[in-house]
Amino acid sequence: MSAHSTAVRVESASGAFFCLSNPGARINDEKDIRSEGVALRDLLGDLDDAKVQKTVVILDACRDNPYQTRTRSAKKGLARVETAGNATVVAFATAEGKTADDGNGRNGVYTTAFLGQLRQPPQDIRDLLDETANAVARQNKDQKPKIYGDTGAFKGVYLTGGTQLASLKPEPTGRPAQIDPEDEAWQATKSANTAAAYDAYLSEYPKGRFASAARIAKLALQAQPVVQPVVQPPPVRPVAPVTPTAEQTIKDCDVCPEMVVIPGGSFQMGSNDGDSDEKPVHTVNVRSFAMGKYEVTQGQWKTVMGSNPSRFTDCGDDCPVEKVNWDDVQEYIKKLNARSGKQYRLPSEAEWEYAARAGTTTTYFWGNDIGKNNANCDGCGSRWDNKTTAPVGSFKANGFGLYDMSGNVWEWVQDCGNNSYSGAPSDGSAWMSGNCGQRVLRGGSWHNSPGYARAAIRFGNGTTFRNNDHGFRLASDAG
């Protein structure tokens, strides 16, 4: 069955509606379940904690009663449903112990029936679920959808098709809305709408008010089918790898970062084996420039800014500064340049990937396998994995003499956000068109899986978004 995700908006009550179908997720072992899936009990618990008045969860799946571990029943199988004060309905595509029909089209029988009902004249939730079940029965008499909870509480509550998960019609308060840091972070996360952005939000707010919505939104992104173009791009022409030269370093002043001169050259940017925003693979010619040997540290930030925004302050001055947004970085650069008389800047995205690859064409600069103790990420085999940042320079350098280009902290670059490389500059300059309310981050972090440590990985986040895995390194023109 192809994966499909649908979201609708509750119009007549304060509530949340989730409908998620993702049987196309790649599940090979228990670890995949944790990374690819959303625990229903976590979702229901988060909604209970948030005091949501009305909740509907629809799953195109079959499983045991989600409330079993939250009831007093110790029997196997289904326990009696007991909602926790709020009106909650959980609907499954079929009954326990049964298999949902995949159907013959893009979606399974249940999802197809549900989407069909959304195209009908408006129905309240109770009628919508009943009519969906009837439509399933007409298609497959052996598949009997199961509903837990009191649908009567949803009489007169209507759904309309929508594009945002759990979008709620706000109730007037008579006073200006108060935006707290979590709200601001969530708005930036939704604006970015990438799996990595949702991971970043969940890292900062693992039990936040929007944690369940973040998990579901991430899963929905992973479920989206990749549409192949009608005309296939020509084969990628191999480009001779850049041969790293003897390392030449520069340190212009006491507060200035140690820089490595990167020789100019050409490389293939992107990956045909990666995400859709890493395509098309294209040739980029990069001029010689200088790149920070390390990520900017907490000590360097404190010297220039007089404060330390980082979460992991106990890691020490040699650990990368984090919890800095793109705008914060621009202010740091402005003050550093005024103090040093130099012209530091963020690298362009092309410069960053060129420097990260250091003449290699493999997944990571050390090869195609993550190996052990090559970087700080969740699954990289170091003592910092998924716990904290590591002091800069804790792992081996790449061929250009740069450290921590994979993992530790995501690194802001200059470029505006774009969903693919179509129309990207080929001269190594920053791409200054697109969604410039977002800027690109590269390299993965201490709490991301090895797939996010790839040289080609990229994602965008809002310029005001701070997280404990967001940092940066500096660049400058050569000469």
Beta strands, then each sheet from edge to edge (+ up, - down):
strand 1: 4-10
strand 2: 15-21
strand 3: 54-59
strand 4: 87-92
strand 5: 146-148
strand 6: 159-162
strand 7: 249-250
strand 8: 259-262
strand 9: 265-269
strand 10: 282-286
strand 11: 289-292
strand 12: 410-417
strand 13: 435-442
strand 14: 458-462
strand 15: 470-471
strand 16: 475-477
sheet 1: 5+ 4- 3- 2- 1+ 6-
sheet 2: 7+ 8- 11+ 16-
sheet 3: 9+ 10-
sheet 4: 14+ 13- 12+ 15+
end
